[in-house]
């Protein structure tokens, strides 16, 4: 598959690269990230990177639009996000602050052509710049986002840009500085060689590109061994994560940083790092032993710790997994994050169901190959099945090794190395994770430890997600079984009802409604809201609705129905309160009797189209006071009149007064005069869900006394 960047053809790709370089140059940003948003998708794909290595940006290669990340917020809210310093980053975006605990400034903006949002731009600066964007910088960001939005839309319209997930993002080369003449280059090398102190150069990936003789003498390893590798990979005494972390800090913050390290047996060295857009210059010098050397102890090769980048990736995934609720979210996070962050070219996530292996997610493999492995018996002589049975991880650096252990194995995926990781939670194997690498992979002890920890985090998240899914299904089954699937028809009434869950927590609440027909001219309608969004609220809702239905069916007046239901709740002692409103409608007399227990006021639309918010005599919420009384209010209900009953989810908007939102609802109902109750209900619910964020369930019951009755 093609990546969003790689699939752009010719001039489009060159124009995008040039636009990124221009916005970086104009704003003075040290790092730039460009995300593309495929049409009809909610996942951002990192397409272009400038000023940072792929290993640092890997956790954000794919970002769901709902993720609390600056670029996602900028796109969702259609605004510029501006962050100053590590404290603000940690406060507003703790997941980002956990993985990049450095000082920097950040701007994120949506890429749009004015009508379609096609991605997002992220820019980073050193902390020592001014704390606000200048007019020139803002204009440069706006220009980039606008022109790139047009460019991307043209590419999509012409079929040049297929926004498909897959390959790594395109990393732009560092800016071209003046190339030195040969004489200058030789003079620079001779200058460095004459220095009595060590110095070396690193690229942005942390690889040593040059080190002078004094430097090799100080670290004790020749230049030929050091060149082309990060120092913490070839110098055993620099394998503590703290050393790699200083390199990451220099790249991200673009500020000088330093650390000391002990070269065994007793030589302490100071390393001072000076970053710029092309790489890092390092000054190496001997120092006396620090007063507290415990913080820089030498780690022997046999106790090699994992690298800082691996640990940060692990922390980021751990933080993300704690926010995942259902199993599908866990699967999406695992498949989206592991490939870019931990280096495999492919992965498969499996679970055991009814004695067989089931593939529940994968990346980098074809669907055809996954179909071959799906539903294999747990008794199969394969490393995946054996890992599920034994709970022991296995690592194979080559197919020869795998074949030696499993003679029946067939090489089907064209990969070179594999890790088979059982997912164990609470001493139970809940699944298996397969990681595959297209080049021979050694799996050092440190990496095995990280991958095993990774498997444990995924297993715990899957276990929590399954429990959530089970409770979620139970709650929805309970709730769907309790409210009436259809309301009974009543001659002389046009009735419409709607229910919409809040969409957070257990995604279920205690809102209910009902209609009880007594005879051809009399009905009782009820609506209520039990506190909470969980199984307890749903169960209590069923008990309240049953009590209201039973008392109303017996012909009990609305106020007395509430009184009896209130006593029932106090006897049950659920610790939850309930609001409720009941109306008994007499079509023959064109009257209605209403009683309320702390419920939002009903709205009446008169035949002439005018509306009013009814002020029903108040009563306490159900479940508070056994001696509470619920007076009845009687109103005229002439033919053509509409009575609107609703729960607070329809009118509750954070930051707004509920009297104002109730009046606004009344105006909307007035504007919908002449439409059927079903049409009115649909229009009200659509407006509520699109006009502002809603955090509560919505229940709506509309009753119109039709003319001619």
Secondary structure, 3 states (H helix, E strand, C coil): CCCCCCCCCHHHHHHHHHHHHHHHHHHCCCEEEEEEECCCCCEEEEEEEECCCHHHHHHHCEEECCCCCHHHHHHHHCCCEEEEHHHHHHHHCHHHHHHCCCCCEEEEEEEECCCCEEEEEEEEECCCCCCCCCHHHHHHHHHHHHHHHHHHHHHHHCCCCCCCCCCCCEECCCCCCCCCCHHHHHHHHHHHHHCCCEEEEECCCCEEEEECHHHHHHHCCCHHHHECCEHHHHCHHHCCHHHHHHHHHHHHHCCCEEEEEEECCCEEEEEEEEEECCEEEEEEEEECCCCCHHHHCCCCHHHCCCCHHHHHHHHHHHHHHHHCCCHHHHHHHHHHHHHHHHCCCEEEEEEEECCEEEEEEEECCCHHHHHHHCCCECCCCCHHHHHHHHCCCEEECCHHHHHHHCCCCCCCCCCCEEEEEEEEECCEEEEEEEEEECCCCCCCHHHHHHHHHHHHHHHHHHHHHHHHHHHHHHHHHHHHHHCCCCCCCCCCEEEEEEEECCCCCCCCCEEEEEEEECCCCEEEEEEEEECCCCHHHHHHHHHHHHHHHHHHHCCCCHHHHHHHHHHHHHHHCCCCCEEEEEEEEECCCCEEEEEEECCCCCEEECCCCCEEECCCCCCCCECCCCCCCCCCEEEECCCCCEEEEECHHHCCCCCCCHHHHHHHHHHHHHHCCCCCHHHHHHHHHHHHHHHCCCCCCEEEEEEEECCCC
